[in-house]
Amino acid sequence: MATTVLFDELGGPEVLRLADVEVGEPGPGEARIRVDAIGLNRAEVLFRTGRYIETVKKFPATLGYEAAGVIEAVGEGVTGLATGQPISVVPSFSLNDYGVYAERAIVPARALLPRPDSIGAIEGAAVWMPYVTAYGALVEVGGMRPGDTVVLNAASSSVGLAAIQVADRVGATPIALTRTADKKDRLLKEGAAEVIVTESEDVTERVLAATGGRGAEFVFDAVAGPGLRELAGVVAPGGTHLVYGALSGEPTPYPGIELGMPALNIRAYSMHETTTRPERLRRAAAFVASGLRSNAFRPVVDRTFELSEIVEAHRYLESNAQIGKIVVTVPH
């Protein structure tokens, strides 16, 4: 039996509960892991509340895309992984099929990446969602190159901070957007070339000034909603507006096509485009591992909770007060 987080209805953090669940043995292509730390993600809030890109198919439902731990058993046909091996879980499955909010969990073997001894469980649960999302969108799909500029909203999120570091490593210029000035100094410290405070500064003016009037080759948009129209206006001709989140919670209007407006590409991105394609995931893992070895990538963990505090952890996640990742530890 393993303590597992379940929920029986859609709703706020209070619907989450702990239960003892029989884990069983891994099937073909699966592995059973001892979970030591769990990285919380906005997608799990959306799934819990019924606002995610996929809906809950049955109750009780599980949660959890990202974790770090140790392999306890592998199923038939699994190669390249061994019992006792430290691993990280990368999001590459449906929350209707698997979840890692638990002491032990069964996951697809394809979702496991070896975790070097130098990376502890907390850090190992804070790496892959942020960095693979940023790399996959900006480099693998977008083709970001040295000299490009990328404008990032929700810049103090774990993905936003990872995107700043990915841009720096590639030789691009990251411009961070933040609603208030509270997080400005921290974003500059984390590597942003410039920080624009959206409640008091004109985003378009600042971006055009920073790029010599050219505009940004990329916008990396976690918010979408009505603000998409304004951000699309800062994209350089031929540039790309990548939408990877919907934090606004409002419908996203497609910008009207008007004569004389710059040509731009607007594209939705999901990290599953990278994690479910072996060659893309191989390249992403190599890129991220290289950044970790050189200390170019520094996962930022804002706060940790224990598994018994999962309701409080989700409340904190929804507060948007954090800078970086929220991690839940699992005592054994």
C-alpha positions as a printed Julia matrix, in Angstrom:
332×3 Matrix{Float64}:
   0.0    0.0     0.0
   1.15   3.55   -0.69
  -0.2    6.9     0.45
  -1.64   8.51   -2.68
  -3.38  11.81   -3.42
  -6.85  11.36   -4.92
  -9.85  13.56   -5.65
 -13.49  12.55   -6.09
 -14.88  15.71   -7.69
 -13.7   18.8    -9.52
 -12.97  21.82   -7.35
 -10.47  23.75   -5.29
  -7.49  22.42   -3.34
  -9.81  21.14   -0.62
 -11.01  18.27   -2.88
  -7.6   16.61   -2.59
  -7.35  13.77   -0.07
  -4.82  11.16    1.01
  -5.66   7.46    0.72
  -3.85   4.14    0.96
  -3.76   2.58   -2.5
  -2.48  -0.8    -3.66
   0.23  -0.03   -6.22
   0.84  -3.49   -7.63
   3.44  -4.55  -10.17
   4.42  -2.67  -13.35
   3.04  -3.98  -16.61
   4.83  -4.18  -19.96
   6.68  -0.94  -20.7
   6.12   0.37  -17.16
   8.16   0.87  -14.0
   7.28   1.21  -10.33
   9.11   4.02   -8.56
   9.58   5.15   -5.01
   8.69   8.82   -5.14
  10.99  11.1    -3.11
   9.91  14.53   -4.4
   7.13  15.89   -6.62
   7.24  19.03   -8.76
   3.9   20.85   -8.83
   2.62  22.22  -12.14
  -0.16  24.55  -13.23
  -1.54  21.8   -15.48
  -2.48  19.83  -12.38
  -4.55  22.72  -11.04
  -6.34  22.96  -14.38
  -6.98  19.19  -14.43
  -8.31  19.29  -10.85
 -10.7   22.11  -11.7
 -11.87  20.77  -15.07
 -10.18  23.46  -17.17
  -7.32  21.44  -18.67
  -6.86  20.36  -22.29
  -8.14  16.94  -21.24
 -11.01  16.24  -18.84
 -11.15  13.81  -15.94
 -12.56  10.51  -17.25
 -13.27   8.8   -13.93
 -13.2    9.32  -10.17
 -11.38   8.92   -7.91
  -8.71  10.6   -10.02
  -4.98  10.97   -9.51
  -2.6   13.84  -10.18
   1.05  14.44  -10.87
   3.27  14.77  -13.93
   6.73  15.34  -12.48
   8.75  13.64   -9.77
  12.13  12.33   -8.7
  12.81   9.04   -7.0
  14.25   5.56   -7.42
  13.17   2.61   -9.58
  11.79  -0.29   -7.53
  10.72  -2.63  -10.34
  10.48  -2.69  -14.12
   7.96  -4.44  -16.34
   8.38  -6.68  -19.33
  10.26  -5.2   -22.28
  11.86  -2.34  -20.34
  15.52  -1.85  -21.22
  18.13   0.7   -20.18
  16.68   1.1   -16.67
  17.43  -0.89  -13.53
  16.08  -1.31  -10.02
  17.73   1.02   -7.53
  18.46   3.61  -10.23
  17.76   7.28   -9.38
  15.44   8.83  -11.95
  13.29  11.84  -12.77
   9.81  11.56  -14.26
   9.12  13.81  -17.25
   5.54  14.66  -18.31
   4.8   12.35  -21.24
   1.51  10.69  -20.29
  -2.15  11.44  -19.55
  -3.19  12.26  -15.99
  -6.12   9.94  -16.65
  -3.67   7.04  -16.89
  -0.88   7.81  -14.4
  -0.11  10.15  -11.5
   2.91  10.66   -9.23
   1.34  12.4    -6.21
   2.11   9.32   -4.1
   4.69   7.47   -2.02
   5.0    4.94   -4.84
   3.67   5.05   -8.37
   3.64   3.14  -11.63
   4.64   5.19  -14.67
   5.57   4.52  -18.3
   9.25   3.65  -18.59
   9.5    6.13  -21.48
   8.77   8.92  -18.95
  11.91   8.18  -16.92
  15.27   9.87  -17.32
  18.35   8.79  -15.33
  19.14  11.26  -12.54
  22.85  11.92  -11.96
  24.17  11.47   -8.42
  24.94  15.19   -8.34
  21.23  16.07   -8.6
  19.18  15.49   -5.47
  15.52  14.55   -5.42
  14.2   18.09   -4.84
  16.24  19.52   -7.69
  15.43  16.46   -9.82
  11.72  17.19   -9.41
  12.19  20.83  -10.41
  14.13  20.48  -13.66
  12.35  18.74  -16.48
   8.95  20.4   -16.9
  10.41  23.94  -16.91
  13.5   23.36  -19.02
  12.0   20.93  -21.52
   9.02  23.27  -22.02
  11.32  26.24  -22.65
  13.8   24.32  -24.8
  11.13  22.46  -26.76
   9.18  25.59  -27.65
  11.96  28.09  -28.23
  14.76  25.94  -29.65
  13.29  22.68  -30.97
  10.12  24.17  -32.48
  10.92  27.86  -32.72
  14.56  27.63  -33.8
  15.77  30.43  -31.5
  19.29  31.54  -32.43
  22.02  33.81  -31.04
  21.02  37.46  -31.39
  17.28  36.78  -31.21
  15.11  38.47  -28.6
  12.38  36.69  -26.64
   9.69  38.42  -24.58
   8.43  36.33  -21.64
   5.35  36.85  -19.49
   4.78  34.98  -16.22
   8.55  35.34  -16.04
   8.82  34.46  -12.34
   7.23  31.05  -12.89
   9.48  27.99  -13.09
   9.05  27.87  -16.88
   9.63  31.61  -17.2
  12.87  31.42  -15.23
  13.98  28.39  -17.25
  13.24  30.26  -20.47
  15.43  33.15  -19.34
  18.3   30.74  -18.73
  17.72  28.85  -22.0
  17.77  32.14  -23.94
  20.98  33.2   -22.19
  22.62  29.87  -23.0
  21.66  30.09  -26.67
  22.92  33.66  -26.92
  19.47  35.24  -27.24
  18.19  38.21  -25.24
  15.39  37.53  -22.72
  13.04  40.41  -21.84
  10.87  39.57  -18.82
   7.41  40.94  -18.14
   6.07  41.22  -14.6
   2.85  42.86  -13.41
   4.34  44.72  -10.43
   7.83  45.88   -9.52
   8.05  43.43   -6.6
   9.89  40.75   -8.6
  11.95  43.02  -10.89
  15.27  42.77   -9.05
  14.98  39.0    -8.72
  14.3   38.6   -12.45
  17.35  40.68  -13.3
  19.4   38.56  -10.91
  18.15  35.39  -12.62
  19.44  36.62  -15.99
  16.76  38.76  -17.65
  18.37  41.39  -19.89
  15.49  43.77  -19.18
  12.36  43.67  -17.02
   9.18  45.51  -18.01
   6.65  46.27  -15.25
   3.39  45.96  -17.15
   1.18  47.94  -14.75
   3.29  51.07  -15.12
   5.24  50.76  -18.39
   4.27  50.56  -22.06
   5.29  47.08  -23.2
   5.33  47.91  -26.9
   7.46  51.02  -26.45
   9.94  49.25  -24.21
  10.34  46.21  -26.5
  10.77  48.33  -29.61
  13.31  50.52  -27.81
  15.25  47.45  -26.63
  15.37  45.96  -30.12
  16.16  49.07  -32.11
  12.61  49.19  -33.43
  12.81  45.65  -34.82
  10.57  43.86  -32.33
  11.14  40.48  -30.72
  11.73  37.33  -32.75
   9.76  35.41  -30.12
   7.04  35.97  -27.57
   6.73  33.12  -25.05
   3.21  33.49  -23.7
   1.91  31.69  -20.6
  -1.09  33.99  -20.14
  -2.93  34.27  -23.49
  -6.45  35.75  -23.22
  -7.18  39.32  -24.33
  -3.56  40.38  -23.79
  -2.44  38.22  -26.7
  -3.34  40.98  -29.16
  -0.98  43.51  -27.55
   1.88  41.03  -27.26
   1.46  39.93  -30.88
   2.16  43.55  -31.76
   5.73  43.38  -30.43
   6.72  40.43  -32.63
   9.26  41.25  -35.33
   8.23  40.61  -38.96
   8.43  36.86  -39.54
   8.71  36.21  -35.8
   6.75  33.72  -33.7
   4.29  34.09  -30.84
   4.31  30.81  -28.87
   1.36  30.24  -26.53
   2.02  27.55  -23.92
  -0.41  28.47  -21.13
  -3.73  30.11  -20.35
  -3.2   31.81  -16.99
  -5.66  34.6   -17.86
  -8.55  32.15  -17.74
 -10.25  34.19  -20.46
 -10.94  33.44  -24.12
  -8.06  34.2   -26.44
  -8.98  36.31  -29.46
  -7.02  35.67  -32.61
  -5.56  39.03  -33.71
  -7.36  40.48  -36.69
  -5.39  40.4   -39.91
  -4.93  43.98  -41.02
  -3.19  45.39  -44.07
   0.25  46.63  -43.21
   0.67  44.63  -40.0
   3.91  42.64  -39.68
   3.84  39.0   -40.76
   3.98  36.73  -37.73
   3.31  33.15  -36.73
   1.06  32.35  -33.76
   1.38  28.81  -32.46
   0.22  26.82  -29.45
   2.85  24.62  -27.81
   2.58  21.69  -25.41
   5.67  20.05  -23.95
   4.18  16.68  -24.94
   5.32  17.62  -28.46
   8.83  17.06  -27.12
   8.44  14.41  -24.43
   6.41  11.95  -26.54
   8.85  12.03  -29.47
  12.01  10.05  -28.62
  14.42  12.0   -30.82
  13.17  15.36  -29.53
  13.33  14.16  -25.93
  16.86  12.83  -26.48
  17.99  16.24  -27.72
  16.15  18.06  -24.93
  17.67  15.81  -22.25
  21.17  16.38  -23.66
  20.65  20.16  -23.8
  19.32  20.37  -20.25
  21.97  18.02  -18.83
  24.68  20.12  -20.45
  23.25  23.27  -18.9
  23.08  21.67  -15.46
  26.7   20.46  -15.67
  27.95  23.93  -16.55
  25.7   25.67  -13.97
  24.1   27.66  -16.77
  20.83  26.12  -15.6
  19.94  26.68  -11.95
  16.51  25.32  -11.05
  14.81  27.72   -8.65
  12.78  26.11   -5.86
  10.6   28.62   -4.07
   9.26  26.43   -1.27
   8.81  22.8    -0.24
   5.86  21.06    1.41
   5.41  17.48    2.61
   2.94  15.14    0.95
   0.59  15.45    3.92
   0.42  19.19    3.16
  -0.74  18.77   -0.46
  -3.85  20.94    0.03
  -1.75  23.8     1.41
   0.77  23.3    -1.4
  -1.96  23.66   -4.04
  -3.33  26.77   -2.31
   0.14  28.29   -2.46
   0.5   27.29   -6.12
  -2.74  29.11   -6.93
  -1.64  32.24   -5.03
   0.95  33.07   -7.75
   3.21  34.4    -5.0
   6.05  32.0    -5.77
   9.22  32.62   -7.7
  10.2   29.33   -9.31
   9.1   25.8    -8.48
   7.02  24.41   -5.63
   8.19  20.94   -4.62
   6.45  18.4    -2.37
   8.72  15.99   -0.5
   7.7   12.43    0.37
   9.03  11.1     3.69
   9.74   7.35    3.8
